[in-house]
Structures are given as C-alpha cells and as structure tokens.
Amino acid sequence: MSIELNAELRTDLGKGASRRLRHAEKMPAIIYGAGKDPVGLTLEQKAVRAHQDNEAFYSSIVDLSIDGKTEQVIIRDVQHHPFRVDLIHIDFQRVDKKSKLHVHVPLHYINEDKGPGVKQFGGQVSHLAVETEIECLPKDIPEFIEVDLIAMNIGDILHLSDIQLPKGVEIMALKQGDAHDTAIVSVHLPKGGASLDEEEAEGEEAAGEEAGEGEE
C-alpha cells in the first residue's frame, strides 16, 4: 500500500508554537534515523485525518515529501488528543532499504465462523493478540498477517509459531526462544455450555436408550 504525506520543515519550536499550529489545523512531527539529525516538521491536520483510521498507516512505508524532497519513513510513535480523535504529534523514522526493521503489524483472523468449534458446537473465539512485532526488510513489510481459524475446534489454541508468515518475515518473540511462543487465539464453549466430551457422552447415551427400546 502506498501512503503519501506532505510536510514542511519546522523552525518554530516549543509548546506555545505547537498550540499555534493546532489552532491553524496543523500538527508538529519529527523525523529521525538513518544516521541523520532529527528534524522538526509540520503536517496538515486534514491530510493526517485521511489516514489515521487506516490500520495500515501505522505499519506501512510512508512516502514523506518534505519541502519537495521525498523520504521513505515508518511511524514510530503517535500522540492522541486527550478527548478528540485527532493525532497531535507523530514520530517518523527514516527507512534504510537494506536494513531490517522491527514493526508491529495487525493480525487478521479469518474463517472464525467456519471452523467446527464455532459452526458445529457453538463455540466462542477469544482473540488473545491483535498484533505482533515482526522483523523484515522494508520491502517485505505486510499490511497485516492472516490467521486462518478454519480447522479450530473446541479447546484449540493457536500460538505465534502457528502463524503462516510471508516470505522474509520473522516474529521477534520467537527469536527469543520457545518460552515466548505465546497464545494468540482460542476457541471455547460459552459459559454454562456443555463440553464436547459431555455432548458426545449424551449422544452415546441417547443411542443406547433407543437401542434398548428397540429390543423391547
């Protein structure tokens, strides 16, 4: 996904200057990294609003045009307005095409209602993680990672190691050892629901009673 933003160099610094920017429907930002000095920037609030509700905005490469010169960056941190939906500050990190990055990407769970645990036994899906931190080259950053729940039954749990990763992508937690292979999603019966074993036992009991009645 290609995301583009325009920015201007910012020379007026300080809290008072930031307040003046926001009153003018602009917002402060900073860009750093790649062995270069940090530089203060100004962004149009309207341009940021067009992207801020898109989850890919926070994990994709952004083409940031600064006074006509474009740099590739990723978002490293944002600050939110205390009671409005607006962002009020963004930290950008310059991207080196040859250096791997650590990026948090969303997990998208698919086929939740098609697995046997939900479809046949009325189970509920619990999302234990909504994103994960990955390491890869800038060109390999995915907008999101899909996790397929088509085979999940009651009591099943998927872990980080069960995720099918795109080529060139590694999960940071798994590089730290098996102890960091945390659960990401599970399927369980609703509270008060009978377990799968109980349902099977009830079915066998009912079949036995029918057989007995037939013999009589």
Helices and strands as residue ranges (DSSP letters): E 3-9, H 15-23, E 26-33, E 36-44, H 45-49, G 55-58, E 62-66, E 69-80, E 87-94, E 101-110, H 116-119, E 124-127, E 131-136, G 138-140, E 145-148, E 157-159, G 160-162, E 170-171, G 173-176, G 178-180, E 183-188, H 196-215
